[in-house]
């Protein structure tokens, strides 16, 4: 299938890298980032409006007016000790190039954010732009495809390398954690086993990509271009332009389901599970405000919904790992976690403006946020009821045993055997007990032993739970 070329004159890209950290290290991470030149981001610091976004700037007042107040104060806290979203940003403006086969694409890493989210989640944001445009859309998508892959494992992911003045890297993970943010590496929990497989919300070990692409003035934007944006179809491993479907009807339906067409035919926003791309043929001079939205309000719209997706996938993973019948405490913790998440952060509507709401609805739909939430809530409720039933059965059995001991002890009494021990320090007299005295003696010792076992077991579980909570 011959693919129509489309020259891209400017390309801005943002990559979201999710990570997990221990909440007890939250303050320490913040201190390390400040020491390494990061700035704590607040809306009242207007000096940061043009510090991290290249040749554009974002208006903090627009961010403040974009979200409902019940979410705004959590996304943009003014105190570093807040338990909500704490963002640290640093400008780099470091230029390098990505090499694949005989092609070279020169790009710039403009800035990075490290945002510490609630519940031990975090997101690293990497902002880049292409510096040697124009390029064909296939080259831009090829760059996005390879940059978002942290560790290349599949054939179609291998073959690219990053070249900077300070060194060459064979993977994006090596580039980020060897040169740009190595001081963050010790705090990432998945790095304990040198693998990203421990992150249930990190799909295929690829970052989520977002881009704003400006094509030539009045260039034709075809459905195949939008489809390739959503699928991040760049080039084959051999370097030829690639599209992952040859069915025109399928492509048209995909675009209909994934494209925001409010500003068509000049601008489109295509959203999928792996990328959110804006493509426009409007001249750069008229795109200033749209680029500001891409860097600001649209970024945070994507950010909060990506966080929702992370949290729900994390909860799904954790309850799937529960040992049946043994982890009642874990179920209680997960129910407590989703209750806190729902009450403080999860809202059906978070955006004030109409366009933002439309994009928000698309993100919720394509991330399947509502389905994940309903499924997670129902599963945890079912687990809790089942665990409660099992706990009730165990309690009833224990109560039955204790009742039997109480009844037998009440009937016979320990005085049947203890009276003979008042003036004796040995137990020779027990061999002369009658049948009923033996029954009382065994009942008394069994009851005492059972009580000691219950006390020791309860104490052990209490200490174990305290240690587990401390480690978390």
Secondary structure as GFF3:
##gff-version 3
##sequence-region A 1 472
A	DSSP	beta_strand	7	20	.	.	.	ID=ss1
A	DSSP	three_ten_helix	23	25	.	.	.	ID=ss2
A	DSSP	alpha_helix	26	35	.	.	.	ID=ss3
A	DSSP	beta_strand	39	40	.	.	.	ID=ss4
A	DSSP	three_ten_helix	46	48	.	.	.	ID=ss5
A	DSSP	alpha_helix	60	66	.	.	.	ID=ss6
A	DSSP	alpha_helix	69	75	.	.	.	ID=ss7
A	DSSP	beta_strand	86	100	.	.	.	ID=ss8
A	DSSP	beta_strand	103	116	.	.	.	ID=ss9
A	DSSP	three_ten_helix	118	120	.	.	.	ID=ss10
A	DSSP	beta_strand	121	130	.	.	.	ID=ss11
A	DSSP	beta_strand	135	136	.	.	.	ID=ss12
A	DSSP	alpha_helix	137	147	.	.	.	ID=ss13
A	DSSP	three_ten_helix	155	157	.	.	.	ID=ss14
A	DSSP	beta_strand	160	164	.	.	.	ID=ss15
A	DSSP	beta_strand	167	169	.	.	.	ID=ss16
A	DSSP	alpha_helix	172	175	.	.	.	ID=ss17
A	DSSP	pi_helix	176	180	.	.	.	ID=ss18
A	DSSP	three_ten_helix	182	187	.	.	.	ID=ss19
A	DSSP	three_ten_helix	189	193	.	.	.	ID=ss20
A	DSSP	three_ten_helix	203	205	.	.	.	ID=ss21
A	DSSP	beta_strand	208	215	.	.	.	ID=ss22
A	DSSP	alpha_helix	223	231	.	.	.	ID=ss23
A	DSSP	alpha_helix	248	258	.	.	.	ID=ss24
A	DSSP	beta_strand	259	260	.	.	.	ID=ss25
A	DSSP	beta_strand	267	271	.	.	.	ID=ss26
A	DSSP	beta_strand	275	280	.	.	.	ID=ss27
A	DSSP	three_ten_helix	284	286	.	.	.	ID=ss28
A	DSSP	alpha_helix	288	295	.	.	.	ID=ss29
A	DSSP	alpha_helix	297	320	.	.	.	ID=ss30
A	DSSP	alpha_helix	328	344	.	.	.	ID=ss31
A	DSSP	alpha_helix	354	366	.	.	.	ID=ss32
A	DSSP	alpha_helix	369	412	.	.	.	ID=ss33
A	DSSP	alpha_helix	415	418	.	.	.	ID=ss34
A	DSSP	three_ten_helix	419	421	.	.	.	ID=ss35
A	DSSP	three_ten_helix	428	432	.	.	.	ID=ss36
A	DSSP	alpha_helix	435	471	.	.	.	ID=ss37
###
